Amino acid sequence: LSHITLAVMLNLHCFIDIDTLYFIVAGSGIGFGIFFTVIMGVTLEVFGGDRFATNVGLLLTASGIGGAIYNTVADAFYRWALQLQGAADGAICRGRLCYVNTFWFSGGLFFIAM
């Protein structure tokens, strides 16, 4: 449930006006809160109590590394969309084109993870 909440909230900005950013940020926070709350219990249930701290540490570290990689890929898509629009360096990309590739990339990763 937390991953679905995160996927929906992080990609709603492609289709919703900027005025609803508070809703998107709150939903993303709820998704991350659910994830970090539930991950401890799921890890204990799946892997058992032996080496619990090591397993949780690895999962949380993988989350951070994955986030850094995802942000790098999302930035590459964003810059590519800027080039397609012919914008100068430092310009702000506006519109659906700026985020649609990131949306499909994250959606694909979501289905691979499922």
HUJOTA-V84738 format. One record per residue. N is the residue number from 1. RES is the residue in one small letter. SS is DSSP state (hx for helix, st for strand, lp for the rest). OMEGA is omega as a letter, one per 20 degrees, with the letter a starting at -180 (none if undefined). Layout:
<<N;RES;SS;OMEGA> <N;RES;SS;OMEGA>>
This chain:
<<1;l;lp;a> <2;s;hx;a> <3;h;hx;r> <4;i;hx;r> <5;t;hx;r> <6;l;hx;a> <7;a;hx;r> <8;v;hx;a> <9;m;hx;a> <10;l;hx;a> <11;n;hx;r> <12;l;hx;a> <13;h;lp;r> <14;c;lp;a> <15;f;lp;a> <16;i;lp;r> <17;d;lp;a> <18;i;hx;a> <19;d;hx;a> <20;t;hx;a> <21;l;hx;r> <22;y;hx;r> <23;f;hx;a> <24;i;hx;r> <25;v;hx;r> <26;a;hx;r> <27;g;hx;r> <28;s;hx;r> <29;g;hx;r> <30;i;hx;r> <31;g;hx;r> <32;f;hx;r> <33;g;hx;r> <34;i;hx;a> <35;f;hx;a> <36;f;hx;r> <37;t;hx;a> <38;v;hx;a> <39;i;hx;r> <40;m;hx;a> <41;g;hx;r> <42;v;hx;r> <43;t;hx;r> <44;l;hx;a> <45;e;hx;a> <46;v;hx;a> <47;f;hx;a> <48;g;lp;a> <49;g;lp;a> <50;d;lp;a> <51;r;lp;a> <52;f;hx;a> <53;a;hx;r> <54;t;hx;a> <55;n;hx;r> <56;v;hx;r> <57;g;hx;r> <58;l;hx;r> <59;l;hx;a> <60;l;hx;r> <61;t;hx;r> <62;a;hx;r> <63;s;hx;r> <64;g;hx;r> <65;i;hx;r> <66;g;hx;r> <67;g;hx;r> <68;a;hx;r> <69;i;hx;a> <70;y;hx;r> <71;n;hx;r> <72;t;hx;r> <73;v;hx;r> <74;a;hx;r> <75;d;hx;r> <76;a;hx;r> <77;f;hx;a> <78;y;hx;r> <79;r;hx;r> <80;w;hx;r> <81;a;hx;r> <82;l;hx;r> <83;q;hx;r> <84;l;hx;r> <85;q;hx;a> <86;g;lp;a> <87;a;lp;r> <88;a;lp;r> <89;d;lp;a> <90;g;lp;r> <91;a;lp;r> <92;i;lp;r> <93;c;lp;a> <94;r;lp;r> <95;g;lp;a> <96;r;hx;a> <97;l;hx;a> <98;c;hx;a> <99;y;lp;a> <100;v;hx;r> <101;n;hx;r> <102;t;hx;r> <103;f;hx;a> <104;w;hx;r> <105;f;hx;r> <106;s;hx;r> <107;g;hx;r> <108;g;hx;r> <109;l;hx;r> <110;f;hx;a> <111;f;hx;r> <112;i;hx;a> <113;a;hx;a> <114;m;lp;none>>
